[in-house]
Amino acid sequence: MKIGIPRGLLYSIYLPLWKTFLEELGHKVVLSSHTDQTILNNGVKTCVDDACLPVKIFHGHVMNLVNKADIILIPRLVSVCPGEFICPKFIGLPEMIKHSIPGDLKLLVMNFNARFQMEKGYDGMRTAGRELGASKELIDRALRKARMKQDEHRRMMETVPGLNPVCALEKRNQKPLKSAKGVIGLIGHPYLIYDQYINMNLCNKLHARGYDLLFPENIPLNEINQECERYPKKLFWSYGKRLLGSGLSMLQHKRAVGLILVTSFGCGIDSFMDELLIRANQRVFKIPLTTLTLDEHSGQAGFDTRLEAFVDMMEWRSRYDNYVSTHGTGIHPSQSFI
């Protein structure tokens, strides 16, 4: 059976897990095309208006798989870490697809809910395996192989500085970090910073200006947890915590000469986490930082102008000026950035 996997949302993070599991069960995996204007237009037309850009793009990727696959995998991610959650739209994604895309779609809904225990999260994959007619022994063997592949993918991201997960998945060569100008930290969700169509080729544009990049997935999870522990309350949004913790780690260990926060319009999690990171930088670290907000109406010219202005001002400051405005530091400056 041909099973389609959309190249949207968290595919760049969990593709080794899903693809290996399905292939070990004896099925052929078909990926949707890379994001392009047709996929974007189809997603915008079919998805509800108040959804964010990445969810609309995912709808377009599902439509791209129609007539290419016998059944389409739709992951329902509830919790990917005990005691934490991710965006609520991931929970309702299968229902959104069923009611938005016309036609009689055949969907394989794969649940993942590790809220109470990590091992329980894989029960949804075992259920999906049974729905595909596999035996318990085959499912267990496939799941062991899939988890091994996923762990290899995660370790590679954390041990190779600046490695883009999509480059790793597609086995594309990527230059090591040897930039004369320095490293820029790109802080954003995987479906924004690794999709070159959505972010208008941001990574290549920064490489062309002489900068190497560092991504949230390059920061080990133990460092992220350590940085976030300085806050008085537990951060229960898994990917929000990753963005904040990775950004703080880059600042704390002076891994980047500047930070670019990439967010989609209307993202509630980003509006909170990005503000915490901006305040921490203003109060303590004071390195160049900017925010790029994306939606389906974002224009290439305006995006390039904002990016070029940030890089130019960062380089100007490095050459001529060490002064940083005190705006945003608060009435009573402090070394604490909480």
Phi and psi in degrees as GROMACS dihedral restraints (atoms count N, CA, C in turn):
[ dihedral_restraints ]
;  ai    aj    ak    al  type     phi  dphi    fc
    3     4     5     6     1   -89.0    20    10
    4     5     6     7     1   122.3    20    10
    6     7     8     9     1  -114.7    20    10
    7     8     9    10     1   122.8    20    10
    9    10    11    12     1   -89.0    20    10
   10    11    12    13     1   139.0    20    10
   12    13    14    15     1  -121.5    20    10
   13    14    15    16     1   117.3    20    10
   15    16    17    18     1   -67.9    20    10
   16    17    18    19     1   138.9    20    10
   18    19    20    21     1   -84.6    20    10
   19    20    21    22     1    59.1    20    10
   21    22    23    24     1  -136.8    20    10
   22    23    24    25     1   166.1    20    10
   24    25    26    27     1    52.7    20    10
   25    26    27    28     1  -118.4    20    10
   27    28    29    30     1   -98.2    20    10
   28    29    30    31     1    26.4    20    10
   30    31    32    33     1   -62.6    20    10
   31    32    33    34     1   -35.1    20    10
   33    34    35    36     1   -67.7    20    10
   34    35    36    37     1   -18.9    20    10
   36    37    38    39     1   -94.1    20    10
   37    38    39    40     1   -42.1    20    10
   39    40    41    42     1  -110.1    20    10
   40    41    42    43     1     6.5    20    10
   42    43    44    45     1   -57.4    20    10
   43    44    45    46     1   -42.9    20    10
   45    46    47    48     1   -57.7    20    10
   46    47    48    49     1   -37.1    20    10
   48    49    50    51     1   -67.4    20    10
   49    50    51    52     1   -51.7    20    10
   51    52    53    54     1   -68.9    20    10
   52    53    54    55     1   -47.0    20    10
   54    55    56    57     1   -65.6    20    10
   55    56    57    58     1   -46.3    20    10
   57    58    59    60     1   -63.3    20    10
   58    59    60    61     1   -42.1    20    10
   60    61    62    63     1   -59.9    20    10
   61    62    63    64     1   -48.2    20    10
   63    64    65    66     1   -68.6    20    10
   64    65    66    67     1   -39.0    20    10
   66    67    68    69     1   -68.2    20    10
   67    68    69    70     1   -36.8    20    10
   69    70    71    72     1   -68.4    20    10
   70    71    72    73     1   -23.1    20    10
   72    73    74    75     1   -80.3    20    10
   73    74    75    76     1    -4.8    20    10
   75    76    77    78     1   100.6    20    10
   76    77    78    79     1    12.6    20    10
   78    79    80    81     1  -104.4    20    10
   79    80    81    82     1   159.0    20    10
   81    82    83    84     1   -97.9    20    10
   82    83    84    85     1   130.6    20    10
   84    85    86    87     1   -97.1    20    10
   85    86    87    88     1   131.4    20    10
   87    88    89    90     1  -118.8    20    10
   88    89    90    91     1   126.4    20    10
   90    91    92    93     1   -95.2    20    10
   91    92    93    94     1   147.6    20    10
   93    94    95    96     1   -69.9    20    10
   94    95    96    97     1   166.9    20    10
   96    97    98    99     1   -68.0    20    10
   97    98    99   100     1   164.2    20    10
   99   100   101   102     1   -64.9    20    10
  100   101   102   103     1   151.5    20    10
  102   103   104   105     1   -56.6    20    10
  103   104   105   106     1   132.9    20    10
  105   106   107   108     1  -144.1    20    10
  106   107   108   109     1  -174.0    20    10
  108   109   110   111     1   -65.4    20    10
  109   110   111   112     1   -35.9    20    10
  111   112   113   114     1   -64.9    20    10
  112   113   114   115     1   -44.4    20    10
  114   115   116   117     1   -62.8    20    10
  115   116   117   118     1   -42.9    20    10
  117   118   119   120     1   -61.8    20    10
  118   119   120   121     1   -47.6    20    10
  120   121   122   123     1   -62.5    20    10
  121   122   123   124     1   -43.3    20    10
  123   124   125   126     1   -63.7    20    10
  124   125   126   127     1   -39.3    20    10
  126   127   128   129     1   -65.8    20    10
  127   128   129   130     1   -42.7    20    10
  129   130   131   132     1   -64.6    20    10
  130   131   132   133     1   -38.5    20    10
  132   133   134   135     1   -69.5    20    10
  133   134   135   136     1   -35.3    20    10
  135   136   137   138     1   -94.0    20    10
  136   137   138   139     1   -28.8    20    10
  138   139   140   141     1   -82.6    20    10
  139   140   141   142     1   157.7    20    10
  141   142   143   144     1   -64.4    20    10
  142   143   144   145     1   150.5    20    10
  144   145   146   147     1   -64.6    20    10
  145   146   147   148     1   -35.3    20    10
  147   148   149   150     1   -86.0    20    10
  148   149   150   151     1     6.1    20    10
  150   151   152   153     1   -76.2    20    10
  151   152   153   154     1   156.3    20    10
  153   154   155   156     1   -78.4    20    10
  154   155   156   157     1   166.5    20    10
  156   157   158   159     1   -56.1    20    10
  157   158   159   160     1   -46.3    20    10
  159   160   161   162     1   -60.8    20    10
  160   161   162   163     1   -35.9    20    10
  162   163   164   165     1   -68.6    20    10
  163   164   165   166     1   -39.5    20    10
  165   166   167   168     1   -63.3    20    10
  166   167   168   169     1   -41.8    20    10
  168   169   170   171     1   -61.2    20    10
  169   170   171   172     1   -39.4    20    10
  171   172   173   174     1   -61.2    20    10
  172   173   174   175     1   -41.2    20    10
  174   175   176   177     1   -58.2    20    10
  175   176   177   178     1   -40.8    20    10
  177   178   179   180     1   -64.6    20    10
  178   179   180   181     1   -36.1    20    10
  180   181   182   183     1   -68.9    20    10
  181   182   183   184     1   -36.1    20    10
  183   184   185   186     1   -63.9    20    10
  184   185   186   187     1   -43.6    20    10
  186   187   188   189     1   -63.1    20    10
  187   188   189   190     1   -32.3    20    10
  189   190   191   192     1   -65.5    20    10
  190   191   192   193     1   -24.7    20    10
  192   193   194   195     1   -89.0    20    10
  193   194   195   196     1   -10.6    20    10
  195   196   197   198     1   -60.4    20    10
  196   197   198   199     1   132.3    20    10
  198   199   200   201     1    73.3    20    10
  199   200   201   202     1    -1.0    20    10
  201   202   203   204     1  -101.3    20    10
  202   203   204   205     1   -22.3    20    10
  204   205   206   207     1  -136.0    20    10
  205   206   207   208     1   154.8    20    10
  207   208   209   210     1   -75.8    20    10
  208   209   210   211     1   -31.3    20    10
  210   211   212   213     1  -150.9    20    10
  211   212   213   214     1   149.1    20    10
  213   214   215   216     1  -116.0    20    10
  214   215   216   217     1   129.0    20    10
  216   217   218   219     1   -77.2    20    10
  217   218   219   220     1   126.0    20    10
  219   220   221   222     1  -122.9    20    10
  220   221   222   223     1   105.0    20    10
  222   223   224   225     1   -75.1    20    10
  223   224   225   226     1   135.8    20    10
  225   226   227   228     1  -107.5    20    10
  226   227   228   229     1    95.3    20    10
  228   229   230   231     1   -91.4    20    10
  229   230   231   232     1   114.7    20    10
  231   232   233   234     1   -98.8    20    10
  232   233   234   235     1   -51.0    20    10
  234   235   236   237     1  -148.1    20    10
  235   236   237   238     1   131.1    20    10
  237   238   239   240     1  -108.0    20    10
  238   239   240   241     1     3.4    20    10
  240   241   242   243     1  -153.8    20    10
  241   242   243   244     1   137.5    20    10
  243   244   245   246     1   -55.1    20    10
  244   245   246   247     1   133.3    20    10
  246   247   248   249     1    79.0    20    10
  247   248   249   250     1     5.8    20    10
  249   250   251   252     1  -129.9    20    10
  250   251   252   253     1   165.0    20    10
  252   253   254   255     1  -135.3    20    10
  253   254   255   256     1   168.7    20    10
  255   256   257   258     1  -121.8    20    10
  256   257   258   259     1  -172.2    20    10
  258   259   260   261     1   -53.7    20    10
  259   260   261   262     1   133.4    20    10
  261   262   263   264     1   -58.4    20    10
  262   263   264   265     1   -24.5    20    10
  264   265   266   267     1   -65.1    20    10
  265   266   267   268     1   -25.5    20    10
  267   268   269   270     1   -67.5    20    10
  268   269   270   271     1   -31.2    20    10
  270   271   272   273     1   -69.6    20    10
  271   272   273   274     1   -41.0    20    10
  273   274   275   276     1   -93.6    20    10
  274   275   276   277     1     9.0    20    10
  276   277   278   279     1   -58.2    20    10
  277   278   279   280     1   -45.0    20    10
  279   280   281   282     1   -59.8    20    10
  280   281   282   283     1   -41.0    20    10
  282   283   284   285     1   -67.2    20    10
  283   284   285   286     1   -37.1    20    10
  285   286   287   288     1   -61.4    20    10
  286   287   288   289     1   -43.7    20    10
  288   289   290   291     1   -64.6    20    10
  289   290   291   292     1   -46.1    20    10
  291   292   293   294     1   -59.5    20    10
  292   293   294   295     1   -39.6    20    10
  294   295   296   297     1   -94.2    20    10
  295   296   297   298     1    -7.6    20    10
  297   298   299   300     1  -104.3    20    10
  298   299   300   301     1   -35.5    20    10
  300   301   302   303     1   -94.5    20    10
  301   302   303   304     1   124.7    20    10
  303   304   305   306     1   -69.9    20    10
  304   305   306   307     1   158.6    20    10
  306   307   308   309     1    99.0    20    10
  307   308   309   310     1   169.1    20    10
  309   310   311   312     1   -92.9    20    10
  310   311   312   313     1    80.9    20    10
  312   313   314   315     1   -74.9    20    10
  313   314   315   316     1   139.2    20    10
  315   316   317   318     1  -100.0    20    10
  316   317   318   319     1   114.3    20    10
  318   319   320   321     1  -114.2    20    10
  319   320   321   322     1   141.1    20    10
  321   322   323   324     1  -106.5    20    10
  322   323   324   325     1   103.2    20    10
  324   325   326   327     1   -87.6    20    10
  325   326   327   328     1   119.4    20    10
  327   328   329   330     1  -113.2    20    10
  328   329   330   331     1   108.8    20    10
  330   331   332   333     1   -80.6    20    10
  331   332   333   334     1   148.4    20    10
  333   334   335   336     1  -143.4    20    10
  334   335   336   337     1   111.0    20    10
  336   337   338   339     1  -136.5    20    10
  337   338   339   340     1    98.0    20    10
  339   340   341   342     1  -103.5    20    10
  340   341   342   343     1    29.8    20    10
  342   343   344   345     1   -59.1    20    10
  343   344   345   346     1   -42.2    20    10
  345   346   347   348     1   -97.8    20    10
  346   347   348   349     1   -29.7    20    10
  348   349   350   351     1  -160.3    20    10
  349   350   351   352     1   136.2    20    10
  351   352   353   354     1   -60.6    20    10
  352   353   354   355     1   -41.0    20    10
  354   355   356   357     1   -63.3    20    10
  355   356   357   358     1   -32.9    20    10
  357   358   359   360     1   -66.3    20    10
  358   359   360   361     1   -22.9    20    10
  360   361   362   363     1   -61.8    20    10
  361   362   363   364     1   -28.2    20    10
  363   364   365   366     1   -83.6    20    10
  364   365   366   367     1    -2.0    20    10
  366   367   368   369     1   -61.4    20    10
  367   368   369   370     1   -34.6    20    10
  369   370   371   372     1   -64.4    20    10
  370   371   372   373     1   -35.2    20    10
  372   373   374   375     1   -70.4    20    10
  373   374   375   376     1   -37.5    20    10
  375   376   377   378     1   -63.7    20    10
  376   377   378   379     1   -40.8    20    10
  378   379   380   381     1   -63.4    20    10
  379   380   381   382     1   -43.5    20    10
  381   382   383   384     1   -62.3    20    10
  382   383   384   385     1   -37.6    20    10
  384   385   386   387     1   -62.2    20    10
  385   386   387   388     1   -40.6    20    10
  387   388   389   390     1   -66.5    20    10
  388   389   390   391     1   -37.1    20    10
  390   391   392   393     1   -63.6    20    10
  391   392   393   394     1   -27.1    20    10
  393   394   395   396     1   -86.7    20    10
  394   395   396   397     1     1.2    20    10
  396   397   398   399     1    88.0    20    10
  397   398   399   400     1    15.4    20    10
  399   400   401   402     1   -84.9    20    10
  400   401   402   403     1   153.8    20    10
  402   403   404   405     1   -80.0    20    10
  403   404   405   406     1   163.1    20    10
  405   406   407   408     1   -60.9    20    10
  406   407   408   409     1   -40.8    20    10
  408   409   410   411     1   -64.5    20    10
  409   410   411   412     1   -42.7    20    10
  411   412   413   414     1   -66.9    20    10
  412   413   414   415     1   -40.3    20    10
  414   415   416   417     1   -62.5    20    10
  415   416   417   418     1   -45.8    20    10
  417   418   419   420     1   -62.8    20    10
  418   419   420   421     1   -40.7    20    10
  420   421   422   423     1   -67.5    20    10
  421   422   423   424     1   -42.5    20    10
  423   424   425   426     1   -65.0    20    10
  424   425   426   427     1   -39.0    20    10
  426   427   428   429     1   -68.0    20    10
  427   428   429   430     1   -38.5    20    10
  429   430   431   432     1   -62.2    20    10
  430   431   432   433     1   -44.6    20    10
  432   433   434   435     1   -64.9    20    10
  433   434   435   436     1   -40.5    20    10
  435   436   437   438     1   -65.5    20    10
  436   437   438   439     1   -42.1    20    10
  438   439   440   441     1   -66.8    20    10
  439   440   441   442     1   -35.0    20    10
  441   442   443   444     1   -63.8    20    10
  442   443   444   445     1   -44.0    20    10
  444   445   446   447     1   -64.0    20    10
  445   446   447   448     1   -39.0    20    10
  447   448   449   450     1   -65.5    20    10
  448   449   450   451     1   -41.6    20    10
  450   451   452   453     1   -64.1    20    10
  451   452   453   454     1   -38.5    20    10
  453   454   455   456     1   -63.0    20    10
  454   455   456   457     1   -41.8    20    10
  456   457   458   459     1   -62.8    20    10
  457   458   459   460     1   -45.2    20    10
  459   460   461   462     1   -63.9    20    10
  460   461   462   463     1   -44.9    20    10
  462   463   464   465     1   -64.1    20    10
  463   464   465   466     1   -37.1    20    10
  465   466   467   468     1   -62.3    20    10
  466   467   468   469     1   -41.9    20    10
  468   469   470   471     1   -62.5    20    10
  469   470   471   472     1   -38.2    20    10
  471   472   473   474     1   -81.7    20    10
  472   473   474   475     1   -20.7    20    10
  474   475   476   477     1  -102.8    20    10
  475   476   477   478     1   -16.0    20    10
  477   478   479   480     1  -109.6    20    10
  478   479   480   481     1   101.3    20    10
  480   481   482   483     1   -58.0    20    10
  481   482   483   484     1   130.8    20    10
  483   484   485   486     1    80.0    20    10
  484   485   486   487     1     6.0    20    10
  486   487   488   489     1   -74.1    20    10
  487   488   489   490     1   125.6    20    10
  489   490   491   492     1   -83.7    20    10
  490   491   492   493     1   125.1    20    10
  492   493   494   495     1   -55.8    20    10
  493   494   495   496     1   -36.3    20    10
  495   496   497   498     1   -67.1    20    10
  496   497   498   499     1   -38.5    20    10
  498   499   500   501     1   -62.5    20    10
  499   500   501   502     1   -38.8    20    10
  501   502   503   504     1   -66.2    20    10
  502   503   504   505     1   -42.2    20    10
  504   505   506   507     1   -65.2    20    10
  505   506   507   508     1   -38.8    20    10
  507   508   509   510     1   -93.3    20    10
  508   509   510   511     1     5.3    20    10
  510   511   512   513     1    54.0    20    10
  511   512   513   514     1    42.1    20    10
  513   514   515   516     1   -93.2    20    10
  514   515   516   517     1   140.6    20    10
  516   517   518   519     1   -68.5    20    10
  517   518   519   520     1   142.1    20    10
  519   520   521   522     1  -135.8    20    10
  520   521   522   523     1   133.6    20    10
  522   523   524   525     1   -66.8    20    10
  523   524   525   526     1   141.3    20    10
  525   526   527   528     1   -70.6    20    10
  526   527   528   529     1   168.9    20    10
  528   529   530   531     1   -75.2    20    10
  529   530   531   532     1    96.9    20    10
  531   532   533   534     1  -137.3    20    10
  532   533   534   535     1    35.3    20    10
  534   535   536   537     1   -78.1    20    10
  535   536   537   538     1   140.0    20    10
  537   538   539   540     1   -77.0    20    10
  538   539   540   541     1   -27.2    20    10
  540   541   542   543     1   -86.4    20    10
  541   542   543   544     1   -23.3    20    10
  543   544   545   546     1   122.1    20    10
  544   545   546   547     1  -169.8    20    10
  546   547   548   549     1  -118.6    20    10
  547   548   549   550     1   136.6    20    10
  549   550   551   552     1  -109.6    20    10
  550   551   552   553     1   131.0    20    10
  552   553   554   555     1   -85.8    20    10
  553   554   555   556     1   124.3    20    10
  555   556   557   558     1  -100.3    20    10
  556   557   558   559     1   111.2    20    10
  558   559   560   561     1  -107.4    20    10
  559   560   561   562     1   115.6    20    10
  561   562   563   564     1  -178.5    20    10
  562   563   564   565     1   168.7    20    10
  564   565   566   567     1   -67.3    20    10
  565   566   567   568     1   151.1    20    10
  567   568   569   570     1   -54.3    20    10
  568   569   570   571     1   -36.6    20    10
  570   571   572   573     1   -75.0    20    10
  571   572   573   574     1    -2.9    20    10
  573   574   575   576     1  -106.2    20    10
  574   575   576   577     1   -48.4    20    10
  576   577   578   579     1   -84.4    20    10
  577   578   579   580     1   -15.6    20    10
  579   580   581   582     1  -105.0    20    10
  580   581   582   583     1    -6.2    20    10
  582   583   584   585     1   -97.9    20    10
  583   584   585   586     1   103.2    20    10
  585   586   587   588     1   -68.4    20    10
  586   587   588   589     1   -19.3    20    10
  588   589   590   591     1   -78.4    20    10
  589   590   591   592     1   -44.5    20    10
  591   592   593   594     1   -61.1    20    10
  592   593   594   595     1   -45.0    20    10
  594   595   596   597     1   -92.9    20    10
  595   596   597   598     1    16.1    20    10
  597   598   599   600     1    55.2    20    10
  598   599   600   601     1    45.2    20    10
  600   601   602   603     1    62.4    20    10
  601   602   603   604     1    38.5    20    10
  603   604   605   606     1   -58.0    20    10
  604   605   606   607     1   -45.7    20    10
  606   607   608   609     1   -61.2    20    10
  607   608   609   610     1   -46.3    20    10
  609   610   611   612     1   -66.3    20    10
  610   611   612   613     1   -33.2    20    10
  612   613   614   615     1   -66.6    20    10
  613   614   615   616     1   -38.8    20    10
  615   616   617   618     1   -72.2    20    10
  616   617   618   619     1   -37.3    20    10
  618   619   620   621     1   -60.8    20    10
  619   620   621   622     1   -39.8    20    10
  621   622   623   624     1   -65.0    20    10
  622   623   624   625     1   -27.3    20    10
  624   625   626   627     1   -83.5    20    10
  625   626   627   628     1     0.2    20    10
  627   628   629   630     1    96.7    20    10
  628   629   630   631     1    16.9    20    10
  630   631   632   633     1  -113.5    20    10
  631   632   633   634     1   142.3    20    10
  633   634   635   636     1   -93.2    20    10
  634   635   636   637     1   165.7    20    10
  636   637   638   639     1  -122.8    20    10
  637   638   639   640     1   153.0    20    10
  639   640   641   642     1  -131.2    20    10
  640   641   642   643     1   133.5    20    10
  642   643   644   645     1  -113.7    20    10
  643   644   645   646     1   159.5    20    10
  645   646   647   648     1   -56.2    20    10
  646   647   648   649     1   -35.1    20    10
  648   649   650   651     1   -69.7    20    10
  649   650   651   652     1   -12.7    20    10
  651   652   653   654     1   -82.4    20    10
  652   653   654   655     1    -9.0    20    10
  654   655   656   657     1   -97.4    20    10
  655   656   657   658     1   125.0    20    10
  657   658   659   660     1   -58.8    20    10
  658   659   660   661     1   146.0    20    10
  660   661   662   663     1   -62.8    20    10
  661   662   663   664     1   -32.9    20    10
  663   664   665   666     1   -65.5    20    10
  664   665   666   667     1   -34.4    20    10
  666   667   668   669     1   -68.2    20    10
  667   668   669   670     1   -40.5    20    10
  669   670   671   672     1   -61.9    20    10
  670   671   672   673     1   -46.2    20    10
  672   673   674   675     1   -62.9    20    10
  673   674   675   676     1   -39.6    20    10
  675   676   677   678     1   -63.6    20    10
  676   677   678   679     1   -42.9    20    10
  678   679   680   681     1   -66.6    20    10
  679   680   681   682     1   -37.3    20    10
  681   682   683   684     1   -77.6    20    10
  682   683   684   685     1   -16.2    20    10
  684   685   686   687     1   -69.3    20    10
  685   686   687   688     1   -15.5    20    10
  687   688   689   690     1   -71.4    20    10
  688   689   690   691     1   -15.2    20    10
  690   691   692   693     1   -84.0    20    10
  691   692   693   694     1   144.7    20    10
  693   694   695   696     1   -69.2    20    10
  694   695   696   697     1   -22.5    20    10
  696   697   698   699     1  -118.5    20    10
  697   698   699   700     1   148.3    20    10
  699   700   701   702     1   -66.6    20    10
  700   701   702   703     1   135.2    20    10
  702   703   704   705     1   -88.7    20    10
  703   704   705   706     1   111.9    20    10
  705   706   707   708     1   -98.5    20    10
  706   707   708   709     1     4.1    20    10
  708   709   710   711     1   -93.8    20    10
  709   710   711   712     1   110.8    20    10
  711   712   713   714     1   -56.7    20    10
  712   713   714   715     1   -49.2    20    10
  714   715   716   717     1   -80.5    20    10
  715   716   717   718     1   -26.0    20    10
  717   718   719   720     1   -64.7    20    10
  718   719   720   721     1   -41.4    20    10
  720   721   722   723     1   -63.9    20    10
  721   722   723   724     1   -38.7    20    10
  723   724   725   726     1   -64.3    20    10
  724   725   726   727     1   -41.1    20    10
  726   727   728   729     1   -64.8    20    10
  727   728   729   730     1   -47.5    20    10
  729   730   731   732     1   -65.9    20    10
  730   731   732   733     1   -49.0    20    10
  732   733   734   735     1   -64.1    20    10
  733   734   735   736     1   -40.4    20    10
  735   736   737   738     1   -67.7    20    10
  736   737   738   739     1   -39.5    20    10
  738   739   740   741     1   -63.6    20    10
  739   740   741   742     1   -43.8    20    10
  741   742   743   744     1   -63.6    20    10
  742   743   744   745     1   -38.6    20    10
  744   745   746   747     1   -64.4    20    10
  745   746   747   748     1   -41.8    20    10
  747   748   749   750     1   -62.3    20    10
  748   749   750   751     1   -40.0    20    10
  750   751   752   753     1   -69.1    20    10
  751   752   753   754     1   -48.2    20    10
  753   754   755   756     1   -62.4    20    10
  754   755   756   757     1   -39.7    20    10
  756   757   758   759     1   -99.8    20    10
  757   758   759   760     1    11.9    20    10
  759   760   761   762     1    51.6    20    10
  760   761   762   763     1    47.3    20    10
  762   763   764   765     1   -86.1    20    10
  763   764   765   766     1   -13.8    20    10
  765   766   767   768     1  -137.4    20    10
  766   767   768   769     1   148.1    20    10
  768   769   770   771     1   -90.5    20    10
  769   770   771   772     1    -9.7    20    10
  771   772   773   774     1  -165.3    20    10
  772   773   774   775     1   157.4    20    10
  774   775   776   777     1  -123.5    20    10
  775   776   777   778     1   138.5    20    10
  777   778   779   780     1  -120.0    20    10
  778   779   780   781     1   119.4    20    10
  780   781   782   783     1   -94.0    20    10
  781   782   783   784     1   118.6    20    10
  783   784   785   786     1  -106.4    20    10
  784   785   786   787     1   121.2    20    10
  786   787   788   789     1  -136.5    20    10
  787   788   789   790     1   156.8    20    10
  789   790   791   792     1   -99.2    20    10
  790   791   792   793     1   145.3    20    10
  792   793   794   795     1   -59.4    20    10
  793   794   795   796     1   131.2    20    10
  795   796   797   798     1    87.6    20    10
  796   797   798   799     1     6.4    20    10
  798   799   800   801     1   -79.4    20    10
  799   800   801   802     1   112.6    20    10
  801   802   803   804     1   -67.2    20    10
  802   803   804   805     1   -39.5    20    10
  804   805   806   807     1   -63.9    20    10
  805   806   807   808     1   -44.5    20    10
  807   808   809   810     1   -64.1    20    10
  808   809   810   811     1   -37.8    20    10
  810   811   812   813     1   -61.0    20    10
  811   812   813   814     1   -28.5    20    10
  813   814   815   816     1   -88.0    20    10
  814   815   816   817     1   -50.2    20    10
  816   817   818   819     1   -67.4    20    10
  817   818   819   820     1   -40.9    20    10
  819   820   821   822     1   -63.1    20    10
  820   821   822   823     1   -37.0    20    10
  822   823   824   825     1   -65.2    20    10
  823   824   825   826     1   -40.0    20    10
  825   826   827   828     1   -62.2    20    10
  826   827   828   829     1   -40.9    20    10
  828   829   830   831     1   -69.4    20    10
  829   830   831   832     1   -39.8    20    10
  831   832   833   834     1   -63.2    20    10
  832   833   834   835     1   -42.5    20    10
  834   835   836   837     1   -65.5    20    10
  835   836   837   838     1   -41.0    20    10
  837   838   839   840     1   -61.2    20    10
  838   839   840   841     1   -41.9    20    10
  840   841   842   843     1   -66.9    20    10
  841   842   843   844     1   -42.5    20    10
  843   844   845   846     1   -64.2    20    10
  844   845   846   847     1   -37.4    20    10
  846   847   848   849     1   -82.4    20    10
  847   848   849   850     1   -30.7    20    10
  849   850   851   852     1  -125.2    20    10
  850   851   852   853     1   -54.6    20    10
  852   853   854   855     1   -88.6    20    10
  853   854   855   856     1   -40.7    20    10
  855   856   857   858     1    57.7    20    10
  856   857   858   859     1    46.4    20    10
  858   859   860   861     1  -101.9    20    10
  859   860   861   862     1   158.6    20    10
  861   862   863   864     1   -56.9    20    10
  862   863   864   865     1   134.9    20    10
  864   865   866   867     1  -148.5    20    10
  865   866   867   868     1   138.9    20    10
  867   868   869   870     1  -143.9    20    10
  868   869   870   871     1   164.1    20    10
  870   871   872   873     1  -120.1    20    10
  871   872   873   874     1   132.0    20    10
  873   874   875   876     1  -114.0    20    10
  874   875   876   877     1   118.7    20    10
  876   877   878   879     1  -104.6    20    10
  877   878   879   880     1   129.9    20    10
  879   880   881   882     1  -116.3    20    10
  880   881   882   883     1   143.6    20    10
  882   883   884   885     1  -152.3    20    10
  883   884   885   886     1  -176.2    20    10
  885   886   887   888     1   -68.3    20    10
  886   887   888   889     1   -10.6    20    10
  888   889   890   891     1   -99.6    20    10
  889   890   891   892     1    -1.1    20    10
  891   892   893   894     1   -60.5    20    10
  892   893   894   895     1   134.4    20    10
  894   895   896   897     1  -102.5    20    10
  895   896   897   898     1   146.5    20    10
  897   898   899   900     1   -62.2    20    10
  898   899   900   901     1   -43.3    20    10
  900   901   902   903     1   -64.8    20    10
  901   902   903   904     1   -48.7    20    10
  903   904   905   906     1   -63.5    20    10
  904   905   906   907     1   -38.5    20    10
  906   907   908   909     1   -63.6    20    10
  907   908   909   910     1   -47.0    20    10
  909   910   911   912     1   -64.0    20    10
  910   911   912   913     1   -39.6    20    10
  912   913   914   915     1   -62.3    20    10
  913   914   915   916     1   -44.2    20    10
  915   916   917   918     1   -65.6    20    10
  916   917   918   919     1   -41.0    20    10
  918   919   920   921     1   -65.9    20    10
  919   920   921   922     1   -45.5    20    10
  921   922   923   924     1   -64.2    20    10
  922   923   924   925     1   -38.5    20    10
  924   925   926   927     1   -63.0    20    10
  925   926   927   928     1   -41.1    20    10
  927   928   929   930     1   -63.6    20    10
  928   929   930   931     1   -47.8    20    10
  930   931   932   933     1   -64.4    20    10
  931   932   933   934     1   -42.1    20    10
  933   934   935   936     1   -62.2    20    10
  934   935   936   937     1   -45.2    20    10
  936   937   938   939     1   -68.0    20    10
  937   938   939   940     1   -35.0    20    10
  939   940   941   942     1   -63.9    20    10
  940   941   942   943     1   -43.0    20    10
  942   943   944   945     1   -70.7    20    10
  943   944   945   946     1   -37.5    20    10
  945   946   947   948     1   -62.3    20    10
  946   947   948   949     1   -44.3    20    10
  948   949   950   951     1   -62.8    20    10
  949   950   951   952     1   -40.1    20    10
  951   952   953   954     1   -63.0    20    10
  952   953   954   955     1   -35.1    20    10
  954   955   956   957     1   -84.9    20    10
  955   956   957   958     1   -40.5    20    10
  957   958   959   960     1  -118.8    20    10
  958   959   960   961     1   -20.0    20    10
  960   961   962   963     1  -147.5    20    10
  961   962   963   964     1   136.5    20    10
  963   964   965   966     1  -109.1    20    10
  964   965   966   967     1     4.5    20    10
  966   967   968   969     1   -81.7    20    10
  967   968   969   970     1   134.2    20    10
  969   970   971   972     1  -124.4    20    10
  970   971   972   973     1   132.7    20    10
  972   973   974   975     1   -56.5    20    10
  973   974   975   976     1   143.8    20    10
  975   976   977   978     1   -83.4    20    10
  976   977   978   979     1     1.0    20    10
  978   979   980   981     1   -57.4    20    10
  979   980   981   982     1   128.7    20    10
  981   982   983   984     1    94.3    20    10
  982   983   984   985     1    -5.5    20    10
  984   985   986   987     1   -82.3    20    10
  985   986   987   988     1   -12.4    20    10
  987   988   989   990     1    94.8    20    10
  988   989   990   991     1   165.1    20    10
  990   991   992   993     1   -71.8    20    10
  991   992   993   994     1   -35.3    20    10
  993   994   995   996     1  -113.0    20    10
  994   995   996   997     1    91.8    20    10
  996   997   998   999     1   -59.4    20    10
  997   998   999  1000     1   144.4    20    10
  999  1000  1001  1002     1  -149.7    20    10
 1000  1001  1002  1003     1   155.7    20    10
 1002  1003  1004  1005     1   -76.0    20    10
 1003  1004  1005  1006     1   -15.2    20    10
 1005  1006  1007  1008     1   -77.9    20    10
 1006  1007  1008  1009     1   137.1    20    10
 1008  1009  1010  1011     1  -110.0    20    10
 1009  1010  1011  1012     1    18.4    20    10
